[in-house]
Amino acid sequence: MILVPGMGAAFDKALLHFGTPPPNEDWKIASYVKNYDSLIKSYEDAGRELYIYNYDWRKPILDNALKLKDFVLDTRYLIKNNKNN
């Protein structure tokens, strides 16, 4: 399962400190966003994998869509290889 938090849910402190947008991999769900806590906990409690795709929601949607596509393909590769090991 891949969770894509809504616009504004992801945040990166480095952006505030340095003003340079970090790569999407460095973004995390902001500590003040609690909407996803129960979903994430449910997956953890069930021992299921939950992949979270955080993104720079200020960037054009096409840029994020292409990066999400890569994330999905990379995640599928990881899942396939973990099942084969």
PAZAPA-4460 file (N, C-alpha, C; in steps of 0.05 Angstrom, whole numbers, plus 32768, in hexadecimal, padded with zeros to 4 digits):
% residues 85
    n_x    n_y    n_z   ca_x   ca_y   ca_z    c_x    c_y    c_z   seq   type   mol
   8011   7FE9   8000   8000   8000   8000   8012   8019   8000     1      M     A
   800B   802C   7FF0   8019   8045   7FEF   8006   805B   7FF8     2      I     A
   800F   806A   800C   8000   8080   8017   800B   809A   800B     3      L     A
   7FFA   80AA   7FFF   8002   80C4   7FF4   7FF3   80D9   8004     4      V     A
   8001   80E5   8018   7FF4   80F9   8029   7FEA   8110   8018     5      P     A
   7FD5   811D   8022   7FC9   8134   8013   7FDB   814C   8013     6      G     A
   7FD3   815F   8002   7FE3   8177   7FFF   7FE7   8186   801A     7      M     A
   7FFF   818D   801F   8006   819B   8038   800C   8189   804F     8      G     A
   8009   816F   804D   800E   815C   8063   802C   8157   8066     9      A     A
   803B   8158   8051   8058   8153   8052   8067   816D   8058    10      A     A
   807E   816A   8064   808D   8181   806D   80AB   8179   806F    11      F     A
   80BC   818C   806B   80D9   8188   806F   80E5   81A0   807C    12      D     A
   80F1   819C   8093   80FD   81B2   80A2   8114   81C0   8094    13      K     A
   8123   81B1   8084   8139   81BC   8075   8130   81D3   8063    14      A     A
   8118   81D0   8058   810E   81E5   8047   810C   81FF   8055    15      L     A
   8103   81FF   806E   8102   8217   807E   811D   8222   8086    16      L     A
   812F   8210   808D   814A   8218   8096   815C   8222   807F    17      H     A
   815A   8214   8069   816D   821A   8053   8161   8226   803A    18      F     A
   8146   8224   8038   8138   822F   8021   813C   821F   8007    19      G     A
   814A   8208   8009   814E   81F7   7FF2   813B   81DF   7FF3    20      T     A
   812B   81DC   7FDF   8118   81C5   7FE0   8127   81AA   7FE0    21      P     A
   8123   819A   7FF4   8130   8180   7FF5   8122   816C   7FE2    22      P     A
   812E   8155   7FDD   8121   8141   7FCC   8108   8136   7FDB    23      P     A
   80F5   812B   7FCD   80DD   8121   7FD9   80E3   810C   7FEF    24      N     A
   80F9   80FD   7FEC   80FF   80E8   7FFF   8104   80F4   801B    25      E     A
   810B   810D   801D   8111   811A   8037   80F8   8125   8044    26      D     A
   80E2   8127   8036   80C9   8132   8041   80BC   811C   8052    27      W     A
   80AF   8125   8068   80A1   8113   807A   8086   811F   807F    28      K     A
   8074   810E   8089   805A   8118   8092   805F   812B   80A9    29      I     A
   8055   8142   80A8   8059   8156   80BD   804E   814C   80D8    30      A     A
   805C   8153   80ED   8055   8149   8108   803A   8152   8111    31      S     A
   8030   8169   8106   8016   8173   810E   7FFF   8166   80FE    32      Y     A
   8006   8156   80EA   7FF1   8148   80DA   7FEC   812D   80E7    33      V     A
   7FD4   8129   80F1   7FCD   8110   80FF   7FBA   80FF   80EF    34      K     A
   7FB1   8108   80D8   7F9D   80FA   80C8   7FA4   80DE   80C1    35      N     A
   7FBE   80D8   80BE   7FC7   80BE   80B4   7FD1   80AC   80CA    36      Y     A
   7FD1   80B5   80E3   7FDD   80A5   80F9   7FCF   808A   80FC    37      D     A
   7FB5   8089   80FC   7FA7   8070   8100   7FAB   805D   80E9    38      S     A
   7FAC   8067   80D1   7FB1   8056   80BA   7FCD   804A   80BB    39      L     A
   7FE0   805A   80C1   7FFC   8051   80C3   7FFF   803C   80D9    40      I     A
   7FF3   8042   80F0   7FF4   802F   8107   7FE6   8015   8100    41      K     A
   7FD0   8016   80F2   7FC2   7FFD   80EA   7FD4   7FEB   80D9    42      S     A
   7FE2   7FF7   80C6   7FF4   7FE8   80B5   800B   7FDD   80C6    43      Y     A
   8017   7FED   80D7   802D   7FE3   80E9   8023   7FCC   80FA    44      E     A
   800C   7FD0   8107   8001   7FBB   8118   7FFC   7FA1   810A    45      D     A
   7FF4   7FA3   80F1   7FEE   7F8B   80E0   8007   7F7F   80D4    46      A     A
   801E   7F8C   80D8   8037   7F83   80CC   8038   7F86   80AE    47      G     A
   8029   7F98   80A3   8028   7F9D   8086   8039   7FB5   807F    48      R     A
   8043   7FB4   8067   8054   7FCA   805D   8042   7FE1   8054    49      E     A
   8049   7FF8   805C   803C   8011   8053   8052   8024   804A    50      L     A
   8052   802A   8031   8065   803D   8025   8059   8058   8024    51      Y     A
   8067   806C   802D   805C   8087   802E   806B   8098   8019    52      I     A
   805C   80A4   8007   8068   80B6   7FF3   8062   80D2   7FFB    53      Y     A
   8075   80DF   8008   8073   80FC   800E   807F   810B   7FF7    54      N     A
   8075   8123   7FF3   807D   8132   7FDB   807C   8150   7FE1    55      Y     A
   808A   815F   7FD2   808A   817C   7FD4   8071   8186   7FC5    56      D     A
   805C   818B   7FD5   8042   8192   7FCA   8042   81AE   7FBD    57      W     A
   8057   81BC   7FBF   8059   81D7   7FB2   8061   81D5   7F95    58      R     A
   806B   81BE   7F8D   8075   81BA   7F72   805E   81B3   7F5F    59      K     A
   8062   81B6   7F45   804D   81B0   7F32   8044   8193   7F34    60      P     A
   802B   818E   7F30   801F   8173   7F33   802C   815F   7F20    61      I     A
   8033   8168   7F08   8040   8156   7EF5   805B   814C   7EFF    62      L     A
   806B   815E   7F0B   8084   8156   7F17   8080   8140   7F2C    63      D     A
   806D   8145   7F3E   8067   8132   7F53   805C   8118   7F49    64      N     A
   804B   811A   7F34   8040   8101   7F28   8056   80EF   7F1C    65      A     A
   806A   80FB   7F0F   8080   80EC   7F04   8091   80DF   7F1A    66      L     A
   8095   80EE   7F30   80A4   80E3   7F46   8094   80CE   7F55    67      K     A
   807A   80D1   7F56   8069   80BC   7F62   806A   80A3   7F51    68      L     A
   806A   80A6   7F37   806C   808E   7F25   8086   807F   7F2B    69      K     A
   809C   808D   7F2D   80B6   8080   7F34   80B5   8073   7F4F    70      D     A
   80A8   8080   7F62   80A6   8074   7F7D   8096   805A   7F7D    71      F     A
   8080   805A   7F6E   806F   8042   7F6B   807F   802C   7F5E    72      V     A
   808D   8032   7F49   809E   801D   7F3B   80B4   8013   7F4E    73      L     A
   80C1   8025   7F5C   80D6   801C   7F6F   80CA   800B   7F85    74      D     A
   80B3   8013   7F8F   80A6   8004   7FA5   809E   7FE8   7F9B    75      T     A
   8093   7FE6   7F83   808B   7FCC   7F78   80A4   7FBB   7F75    76      R     A
   80BA   7FC6   7F6D   80D3   7FB7   7F6B   80DC   7FAC   7F86    77      Y     A
   80DB   7FBE   7F9B   80E3   7FB5   7FB6   80D1   7F9F   7FC0    78      L     A
   80B7   7FA1   7FBC   80A4   7F8D   7FC5   80A9   7F73   7FB7    79      I     A
   80AD   7F74   7F9D   80B1   7F5B   7F8D   80CB   7F4D   7F97    80      K     A
   80E0   7F5D   7F9B   80F9   7F51   7FA3   80F8   7F46   7FC0    81      N     A
   80E9   7F53   7FD1   80E6   7F4A   7FED   80D7   7F2F   7FEE    82      N     A
   80C3   7F2C   7FDC   80B4   7F13   7FDB   80C5   7EFC   7FD0    83      K     A
   80D8   7F03   7FBF   80E9   7EEE   7FB3   8100   7EE5   7FC5    84      N     A
   8105   7EF5   7FDA   811C   7EEE   7FEC   8112   7EDE   8004    85      N     A
***
